[in-house]
Amino acid sequence: MNRYEALRRDVPEWFRDDPEGVRILTDPAQVREARRQVTTAGRSGDGGVFGSLWARLRAVLRPVPAGVVSAGRYLWYLRDPVRFPDGRLGLYDRILPPPGSSPGVVVLPLLGPEKDVVLIEHHRHATRSRHWEVVRGFGDPGATPTENVTRELREEIAATPTEVVPLGELHPDTGLLGHKVSLYAARVDGIGSVERGEAIHRAVTVTPAEAEEMVADGRITDGFTVAALYRARLAGLFGAPAPGDGT
């Protein structure tokens, strides 16, 4: 927990308190009780016989750890001891970008005067599947948004932006991730070879209407890509927003 306590001191925004929200515990006795509650969960019969046996084994072997579970170049995994609004104590996992890192970027490449959408077919380890996506990546510390956009386009589809259009910010999963990413559209004159070392298999161009049809029929399921297309639509990059869009 020493590293965790250092984080509380050095990165206070990660530990902002809301009296009516999930509150992070600081009292050592309450922290121990929160860990104990998680360790013994399931003894009342939740999860059946095997769930109860597993809970007992965990209690014998070691308590569930709290604090900084892991810290890497791109992701920090925290397990916070907390009090829930109904008074329960427990542990709550969250994943954050490293302290001081720049927001990631999601880039919708638009090719030529017709503004065709460039999509990449990307194999993702987490799902063990291929997904149709737009370009995206982590931000480099100290880099400007335009520099991050330019770098990602160059690395993934060997393209150079001629114009970068901000499309706002996005929190991709507020239940688990502390990340905030910036959405952009970028006009490009052409595309080159894809980055096969990142498991990108190919790039294709489709019309905006075809891209939106791919969202509607389930061929595009990546949340960043859906958000970038929708924000581009609201921004009028695909023509005038439809009546009732709220713009």
N, C-alpha and C positions, 0 to 999 in steps of 0.2 A: 504493500500500500504506500510505500514511501514515494514512488514515482507518481502515484495517483494524487497524493497530497501536494506534491510539487506542481502538478497540473492545476489543482484548485487555486494555487497561489499565482501561477504564471499565466493561466488562460481563464480568467474569471467568467468570461462570456459563455464558456461551456457549462457553467454551473449556475446560471441565472435561476432565481427561485420565483415560483408563482404560488402564493398561498393556497390557491384553489386547484393547483395542478399536482403532478407527481413530484414529490419533494425529495431531494437527495439528502441522505442522512450523514451526519458528521460525528455524532456521539458514538464512541467505540462500543459501548454496550448495545446500542441499537443496531449498529452494524453487525455485530456478532449474532444478534437475534435474527436479523434479516437473512443472514447466511444459513442459520439453523433452520429457519422456516422453509427455505428452498431445499435444503438437504433432506429434510424429513417429509417433503411433499409426497403424497401418494400413499401414505401409511393408512389413511382412512378407507382405502379400497379403490381410489381413482387409478385407472389403468389396469385393474384386475390383479390377479395373483402375481404376474410377472412384474407389473408396475410396483407393487408393494415390496417384492423381493429386491428389485433394483434400488428402491429408495433406502432399504435397510443396508444394502451393500455400500451405497454411497456414504451413508452415515458412519459405517465402520471404517471405510478406507480413508476418506478425507472430506472436509467440508467443501462446498462449492466455492471456488475462488471468486474474489471480487477485486475491483480496481482495474488496472491496465492489464488486459488479457494478452494483447500483442500490440506491437507498434512497428509498422513498416514504412517503406518509402512513400506509399500512396494511401494507406489506410491505417487508422488506429481503432482498436476494438476495446471498448470500455464495458465493464459490467458494474453498474452503479447500485449501491445499497439505497433503497428508497422506501418511502411511505406513500402508499396510494391514497387517493381522496377518501376512501371508505375506512381508512385506518390500518389496513393490512400492511405488513412489512414484507419486503422481498428484494429480489435483484432484477434489474432491468438492463438488457443489453442494448448497445448502440454502437454504430460505426461512424467515424468522423474522418475528415481529411487531416493530415498532420498539421500541427500548429504553424501558423505563418504561411501556409500554402495559398496559391492563387486558385480562384474558382475554375472548375473545368469548363470546357466549351463544347457546345453542340452546334454543328454547322450544317446548314441545308445548302448544298451547292446547286446553283441554278445556271444552266449551260445555254449560252447563245441568246439571241433576241427572243426566242419563243419561251425562254425560261424553263426549259426542260429540267426535271428533277433528276439529280444523280443519286442513285442508291447503290450501296455496296452489300454484297452477300458475305456475311461475317460469321464465322463459327465461333460460338461463345462457350467457354469452358463451364461456366456456372450452369447452363441449361443443357450442355452437351448437344447442342443443336445449332443449325444455321439460321440466321435472321437477316431480313432485309432492314438496313439501317442507313441513316445519314452518317456523316463524319463526326467523330467526337473523340475527346481525350482529356487527360488531366492538364491543368494549367502549370506552366513552369514558374517557379518562384521568381518574382521580380519582373516577369514579362507582362507587357500590355495585352489587353484582350485581342487586339488586331494581330499582334505577334503570335499569340497562341493559335488564333484562327489560321493564320498563314502557315504555321508549322504543321498543324494537323492536316490541312489540305495537301501540303507538299508530301508529307509522309505517307498518307493513306491512298491518295489518288493522283499524285504527281501533278497537282494543279496549283495555279497561282491566282489569288483573288484580284479582280479589278475593282470591286466595290464590296464593302462589308456593311450589312444592315443589322443593327441590334434588334432583337425580338423579345427582350425581357429576360427575366430570371425564372428558375424553376427549382423547387425542392422535389427530388425524384421519389422519395419514400419517407414521409414524415414519421412513420412508425418505427423505423430502424436507422435510417441514415441522417446524419447531420449535414450532409453535403448540400451545397447550393451551386447550380451550374448556370451559365449564361448561354442563352440561345441566340444564334445569328443565322442570317441568310448571307450567302456570298456568291456574287456573280463571277463566273469563271469562263474563260475563252475556250478551254479544252481540258481533257483529262489524259493521263498517261497510265503507266503500269501501277497496279495496286500493290500494297505492301503485304506480300505473301507470308513474311515472317510473323505477321500479326494474325494469321489465319483468315485473311481476306481473300476470297476466292475470285471475285470478279466485280466489276462495276457495270451498271446498266443505266440508261437514261429512259425516263418515262415522262409523259405529260403530267402536269399537276392533277388533272382529272383522273388519270390512271393511278397515280400515287394515292389519291384519296379513295379510289375504288379498292386498292389493295388494303387500305385500312379497314374499309367497310366489310370486306369479305374475309378478313382474318389473315391475309398473307403478311401484313405488317402488324406485328404485335409489340415491337420495341417501344416503350413508353416515351423515350426521348424523341424518337422519330415522329410518333403521333403528335407530340406536343409541338415540335418544330413546324410540321405541316399546318397544324391548326393556327399557330401564331402567325405564320406567313399568310394564311388565308385572311385572318382578322386584320393584318397590316395592309391588305390590298395588293400584295405581291402577285396574286393569281387573278387579278381583276377586282372589280368592286365587290366589297363584302355583301353577302346576301342580306335582304331585309330581315330584321330581327336578330342579327348577330350581336347587337349591342355596341356597334362602333359607329 
